[in-house]
Amino acid sequence: MAEKSGPEKFAPTDRRSPEKLIDVDQAPATAFEGEIREFVRRDVAFARRQRGEADTGVDPAADSLNTLVRRIAGASMEEIERVILELQGVRDTLRSEGERVSREISGYANLSHASITAMKVIGDNLKQWNNAADKPGPVR
């Protein structure tokens, strides 16, 4: 496992983020998209079969009903595709914002560490100067 930097380095092991967030999110999304594609394929195949049967002399009321169902299903599928695209955009935005916040926190942790180190150096120098001032030096 690669060494983490920033705040994730100090997080408890059960609260650390996975190594590759993309791998975790992609599996369910890919499975869901596959199911939607399969649904669309079945719907298209069903619509084609209905068109073929309609050409063999099906009653006009049934034909108009089939047309209406196809039109309604098409609108629903377009809405579903639009929502999926919108959700993917939100997911990408959240992922990029999460990465940005992580970078900001990491920068803050680095700055905090540098300031603590600087304060220790300053404290040590002040202690040395104080000790040097307390020692009697040669009188001139």
C-alpha positions in Angstrom: 0.0 0.0 0.0 1.4 3.4 -1.0 2.2 5.8 1.8 -0.6 8.4 2.2 0.1 12.1 2.6 -1.8 14.8 4.3 -4.7 14.1 6.6 -5.4 10.6 5.3 -2.0 9.6 6.7 -3.3 10.1 10.2 -6.9 8.9 9.7 -7.9 5.6 11.5 -7.6 2.7 9.1 -11.4 2.1 9.0 -12.0 5.7 7.9 -9.4 6.0 5.2 -10.6 6.4 1.6 -10.0 3.5 -0.8 -6.9 3.7 -2.9 -8.8 4.1 -6.1 -12.2 5.8 -5.7 -12.9 5.3 -9.4 -12.8 1.5 -9.1 -15.3 1.6 -6.2 -17.8 3.9 -8.0 -17.5 2.5 -11.5 -18.7 -1.1 -10.8 -22.2 -0.2 -9.7 -22.5 2.5 -12.3 -21.4 0.2 -15.0 -23.8 -2.5 -13.9 -26.6 0.0 -13.8 -25.8 1.3 -17.2 -25.6 -2.2 -18.6 -29.1 -3.0 -17.2 -30.5 0.2 -18.8 -28.9 -0.7 -22.2 -30.3 -4.2 -22.0 -33.8 -2.8 -21.2 -33.5 -0.4 -24.2 -32.4 -3.3 -26.5 -35.4 -5.4 -25.4 -37.8 -2.5 -25.8 -36.4 -1.7 -29.3 -36.7 -5.4 -30.3 -40.2 -5.5 -29.0 -41.2 -2.4 -30.9 -39.7 -3.9 -34.1 -41.7 -7.0 -33.6 -44.8 -5.0 -33.1 -44.2 -3.0 -36.3 -43.8 -6.3 -38.2 -47.0 -7.7 -36.8 -48.8 -4.4 -37.5 -47.9 -4.8 -41.2 -49.7 -8.1 -41.3 -53.1 -6.5 -40.9 -53.6 -5.7 -37.3 -56.6 -3.6 -36.3 -56.2 0.2 -36.6 -57.0 0.8 -32.9 -54.3 -1.5 -31.8 -51.9 0.1 -34.3 -52.6 3.6 -32.9 -52.3 2.2 -29.3 -48.9 0.7 -30.3 -47.8 4.1 -31.7 -48.9 5.9 -28.5 -47.0 3.4 -26.3 -43.9 3.8 -28.4 -44.1 7.5 -28.2 -44.6 7.5 -24.4 -41.7 5.0 -24.0 -39.4 7.1 -26.1 -40.1 10.2 -24.1 -39.5 8.2 -20.9 -36.2 6.7 -22.2 -35.0 10.2 -23.2 -35.8 11.5 -19.7 -33.9 8.5 -18.2 -30.9 9.2 -20.4 -31.0 12.9 -19.5 -31.1 12.1 -15.7 -28.3 9.6 -16.1 -26.1 12.3 -17.8 -27.0 14.8 -15.2 -26.1 12.4 -12.4 -22.8 11.6 -14.0 -22.1 15.3 -14.2 -22.9 15.7 -10.5 -20.7 12.6 -9.7 -17.8 14.2 -11.6 -18.3 17.5 -9.9 -18.4 15.9 -6.4 -15.3 13.8 -7.2 -13.3 16.9 -8.4 -14.4 18.9 -5.4 -13.5 16.1 -3.0 -10.0 16.0 -4.6 -9.7 19.7 -4.3 -10.7 19.7 -0.6 -8.2 16.9 0.0 -5.4 18.9 -1.7 -6.4 22.0 0.5 -6.3 19.9 3.7 -3.0 18.4 2.7 -1.6 21.8 2.0 -2.9 23.0 5.4 -1.3 20.0 7.1 2.1 20.6 5.4 1.9 24.3 6.4 1.0 23.4 10.0 3.9 21.0 10.1 6.3 23.6 8.7 5.2 26.2 11.2 5.6 23.8 14.2 9.1 23.0 13.0 9.9 26.7 12.7 8.5 27.4 16.2 10.7 24.6 17.6 13.8 26.1 16.0 12.9 29.5 17.2 12.3 28.2 20.7 15.6 26.3 20.8 17.5 29.5 19.6 15.8 31.6 22.3 16.7 29.0 24.9 20.3 29.1 23.8 20.4 32.9 23.9 18.8 32.9 27.3 21.4 30.4 28.6 24.2 32.4 27.1 22.9 35.6 28.7 22.6 33.9 32.1 26.3 32.8 32.1 28.7 35.5 33.3 31.1 36.5 30.6 34.5 38.0 30.8 34.4 41.5 32.2 36.1 44.2 30.2 
